[in-house]
Amino acid sequence: MTIAPNSTKWSIDDYHRMIDAGILDDKRVELLNGEIIDMTPEGIPHSSSSDEAAEYLRGRLAGRAKVREAKPVTLPNQSEPQPDIAIVELPVERYRSHHPYPENIYLLIEYSYSSLAIDTEVKRRIYATAGIREYWIVNLKAMKLMLYRDPVDGDYQSISTLTSGEIEWLAFPGTAIAVDQLLRR
């Protein structure tokens, strides 16, 4: 007879109490669908590419949005992921009392090498269920940008892949983003 292991689902409030109590101080984790998940360590291509992309995006969005790097966002599906880049509404003072909520988020970007399965399956569905209008994954293995848009019933209806050119994003029409600046080839 095989016994399936039990797992405990954690609420965002439980997760915050653990953080406040210092229980997670030496851990690199995020809350996904009520489960505390270890985050994959960042390799050199991941950290340098996401850092350079965040600087590029700050220049493109100065005064129109805040670019947050590896900071939590709070989602209603008992999730508090830490996307590599989150483009969120201004003013930033609102984030002194809470992390950005879905209605504050313009775009989430994940840089992915070893975490590709989590980013394309688990996080994609979490973000779509939360109503995040636009989600991009930079696939560092294949050097391509995967765009997910138009969330409906827990998944994205529009999915496309780019390796070059420019993207015009939903929140800032007329503001083109060079794919090469995100891929950092």
DRENVEXRO-948106 format. One line per 8 residues: their letters; for each residue x, y, z of N, C-alpha, C. Coordinates in steps of 0.05 Angstrom, whole numbers. Layout:
DRENVEXRO-948106
A = X,Y,Z,X,Y,Z,X,Y,Z; ...
This chain:
DRENVEXRO-948106
MTIAPNST = 17,-24,0,0,0,0,18,25,0; 12,43,-19,27,68,-20,11,90,-8; 23,105,8,10,128,21,20,153,8; 2,169,-3,10,194,-15,17,215,7; 38,229,2,45,249,23,25,272,23; 20,282,47,3,305,50,19,330,47; 6,351,37,20,376,36,1,397,48; 13,417,60,-3,438,73,-4,462,54
KWSIDDYH = -28,472,50,-31,496,34,-29,520,53; -13,540,45,-9,564,61,-23,587,49; -34,604,66,-46,629,56,-25,650,54; -31,671,41,-12,694,39,-7,705,67; -28,706,84,-24,715,112,-5,697,127; -8,670,124,10,651,137,39,656,128; 42,659,102,68,663,90,81,689,101; 65,710,103,76,735,114,84,732,143
RMIDAGIL = 68,717,159,75,712,187,101,697,189; 105,677,171,131,663,171,154,681,165; 150,699,145,171,718,138,176,737,162; 155,748,174,158,766,197,172,752,221; 167,726,224,179,711,247,208,703,241; 217,707,216,244,700,209,248,671,201; 226,656,199,228,627,192,240,623,165; 236,641,146,245,638,119,270,655,112
DDKRVELL = 282,666,133,305,685,128,327,673,111; 334,648,116,357,637,101,348,620,77; 324,625,69,313,609,46,306,628,23; 310,618,-1,302,633,-25,278,619,-36; 254,629,-28,229,615,-35,208,635,-45; 187,624,-56,164,640,-64,139,623,-59; 116,636,-56,91,622,-52,76,620,-78; 71,595,-87,57,590,-112,33,571,-106
NGEIIDMT = 9,581,-111,-15,565,-106,-16,554,-78; -7,569,-58,-8,560,-31,15,542,-22; 34,537,-40,57,520,-33,82,537,-33; 99,533,-13,124,547,-11,144,531,-27; 154,544,-48,171,531,-68,199,543,-67; 220,526,-67,247,535,-69,251,548,-97; 264,570,-97,270,584,-123,297,573,-134; 298,570,-160,322,561,-173,344,583,-171
PEGIPHSS = 369,576,-164,390,596,-163,394,608,-191; 401,634,-191,406,648,-216,434,642,-226; 436,634,-251,462,632,-263,471,659,-274; 495,660,-284,507,685,-294,490,697,-317; 484,681,-338,468,692,-359,441,703,-350; 428,690,-331,403,698,-320,405,725,-306; 424,727,-287,426,751,-271,436,775,-288; 455,771,-306,465,793,-321,444,802,-342
SSDEAAEY = 430,783,-355,410,791,-375,387,805,-363; 376,795,-341,353,808,-328,360,835,-317; 384,838,-306,393,864,-296,396,884,-318; 408,877,-340,411,896,-363,384,903,-375; 366,883,-377,339,888,-388,324,908,-370; 326,904,-344,313,923,-325,323,951,-329; 349,955,-332,359,982,-337,349,993,-363; 348,977,-384,337,986,-410,308,994,-407
LRGRLAGR = 292,978,-393,264,984,-389,259,1009,-373; 276,1013,-353,274,1038,-337,278,1063,-355; 296,1061,-373,300,1083,-392,277,1088,-410; 264,1066,-418,241,1068,-436,215,1078,-422; 214,1073,-396,189,1079,-381,192,1101,-360; 213,1116,-360,218,1136,-340,194,1154,-336; 184,1156,-311,162,1173,-305,134,1161,-311; 133,1137,-324,108,1125,-331,101,1100,-315
AKVREAKP = 122,1086,-305,118,1061,-291,143,1056,-274; 140,1038,-255,162,1029,-238,171,1002,-248; 198,999,-250,209,973,-257,220,960,-232; 209,938,-223,218,924,-199,232,899,-207; 254,893,-194,270,869,-199,268,850,-176; 260,825,-182,260,803,-163,246,811,-136; 224,825,-139,208,832,-115,181,819,-117; 169,813,-94,143,799,-94,120,815,-106
VTLPNQSE = 101,800,-117,75,811,-125,55,793,-111; 33,805,-101,13,790,-86,-11,784,-104; -17,759,-108,-38,751,-125,-61,736,-109; -86,738,-119,-108,727,-103,-109,696,-101; -92,682,-116,-93,653,-116,-72,641,-97; -70,654,-74,-51,645,-53,-23,643,-64; -15,663,-80,11,663,-93,24,690,-88; 50,688,-82,66,712,-80,93,706,-93
PQPDIAIV = 93,704,-120,117,699,-135,135,724,-135; 160,719,-143,179,741,-146,190,741,-175; 174,753,-193,184,753,-221,210,768,-223; 225,761,-244,251,775,-248,247,804,-252; 226,812,-268,220,840,-273,189,843,-271; 181,863,-257,152,870,-256,151,900,-263; 134,906,-283,128,934,-290,102,941,-277; 102,960,-258,79,966,-242,72,996,-243
ELPVERYR = 47,1002,-235,37,1029,-235,53,1047,-215; 53,1072,-221,61,1093,-203,37,1103,-188; 39,1115,-166,63,1123,-151,73,1099,-134; 99,1099,-129,111,1077,-115,104,1077,-85; 95,1099,-75,88,1101,-46,67,1080,-38; 50,1072,-57,29,1053,-50,42,1026,-42; 66,1020,-51,78,994,-45,93,994,-18; 90,1015,-3,100,1015,25,83,999,43
SHHPYPEN = 57,996,36,39,981,53,31,953,41; 37,948,16,32,922,4,48,919,-21; 53,894,-29,65,888,-55,45,895,-76; 54,898,-101,34,903,-123,14,880,-125; -11,889,-130,-33,870,-135,-37,869,-166; -53,849,-175,-57,847,-204,-65,873,-218; -82,888,-205,-91,913,-217,-69,935,-219; -47,930,-205,-24,949,-206,-3,941,-227
IYLLIEYS = -6,917,-238,15,905,-254,9,908,-284; 28,920,-298,26,922,-327,38,897,-341; 60,887,-331,74,866,-345,92,852,-325; 94,825,-328,113,809,-312,132,795,-332; 158,794,-325,177,781,-342,194,762,-325; 196,737,-335,213,717,-323,236,711,-342; 260,710,-332,283,700,-346,286,671,-338; 288,654,-358,286,625,-353,308,609,-366
YSSLAIDT = 321,593,-350,340,573,-361,332,546,-349; 338,542,-324,331,516,-311,302,516,-301; 290,539,-299,262,541,-289,241,543,-311; 248,536,-335,230,539,-358,203,525,-354; 203,500,-344,178,485,-340,160,500,-320; 171,510,-298,155,524,-278,144,550,-290; 161,564,-305,153,590,-316,132,587,-338; 135,567,-355,116,563,-377,90,549,-369
EVKRRIYA = 91,534,-348,67,519,-340,54,531,-314; 68,528,-292,57,536,-266,53,566,-264; 74,582,-269,71,611,-266,53,622,-288; 54,612,-311,36,621,-333,7,619,-324; -1,597,-313,-28,594,-304,-35,611,-280; -16,613,-261,-21,631,-238,-25,659,-247; -8,669,-265,-10,696,-275,-36,700,-291; -43,681,-308,-68,684,-323,-92,683,-305
TAGIREYW = -93,665,-286,-115,664,-267,-118,690,-252; -96,703,-245,-97,728,-230,-104,752,-248; -106,747,-275,-113,768,-293,-91,786,-302; -66,777,-300,-43,793,-309,-45,794,-340; -48,818,-350,-54,821,-379,-31,812,-397; -7,815,-388,16,810,-405,38,797,-389; 49,775,-399,70,759,-386,90,751,-407; 115,757,-402,136,750,-421,156,731,-408
IVNLKAMK = 165,711,-423,187,694,-414,210,696,-433; 233,702,-422,258,702,-438,270,675,-435; 268,658,-455,279,631,-455,309,633,-462; 326,631,-442,354,634,-445,367,610,-459; 354,587,-459,365,564,-473,362,568,-503; 339,576,-512,333,579,-541,337,607,-551; 343,626,-533,346,654,-539,322,665,-555; 299,662,-542,274,672,-555,257,684,-533
LMLYRDPV = 240,702,-541,221,716,-523,193,704,-528; 181,694,-507,154,682,-509,134,703,-496; 115,711,-512,95,731,-503,68,718,-498; 57,723,-474,31,712,-467,13,736,-461; -10,737,-474,-28,759,-471,-57,749,-470; -75,767,-461,-104,762,-461,-112,738,-444; -110,741,-417,-117,718,-400,-148,714,-399; -156,689,-403,-184,681,-402,-185,653,-388
DGDYQSIS = -201,651,-368,-206,625,-355,-180,610,-347; -161,624,-336,-137,611,-326,-115,606,-346; -117,616,-370,-95,613,-389,-95,636,-408; -73,639,-423,-71,661,-442,-81,652,-469; -96,670,-482,-107,664,-508,-88,671,-531; -70,690,-526,-51,698,-547,-23,691,-538; -10,674,-554,17,665,-547,34,668,-573; 56,682,-570,74,685,-594,103,684,-584
TLTSGEIE = 120,679,-604,149,677,-598,164,695,-617; 183,710,-606,200,728,-622,229,722,-617; 245,726,-637,274,724,-634,289,750,-642; 274,768,-654,285,794,-661,262,813,-666; 268,838,-674,248,858,-679,240,874,-655; 216,884,-655,206,901,-633,179,891,-624; 172,897,-600,146,891,-588,133,917,-580; 108,920,-586,93,942,-574,75,929,-553
WLAFPGTA = 78,939,-529,64,926,-507,37,939,-502; 20,924,-490,-8,932,-486,-11,957,-469; 3,959,-448,-1,982,-429,10,1008,-440; 29,1008,-458,41,1032,-468,43,1032,-498; 19,1035,-511,19,1035,-541,38,1057,-551; 52,1051,-572,71,1070,-583,99,1069,-571; 102,1052,-550,128,1048,-538,139,1021,-547; 157,1021,-565,169,996,-575,192,987,-558
IAVDQLLR = 193,961,-554,215,948,-539,230,931,-558; 256,934,-560,273,918,-577,278,891,-565; 271,870,-579,274,843,-569,303,837,-563; 322,847,-579,350,843,-574,359,854,-547; 346,875,-538,353,887,-512,344,869,-489; 324,853,-494,315,834,-473,331,808,-474; 339,800,-498,354,775,-501,384,779,-495; 394,803,-499,422,811,-493,442,792,-506
R = 439,790,-532,458,773,-547,484,787,-551
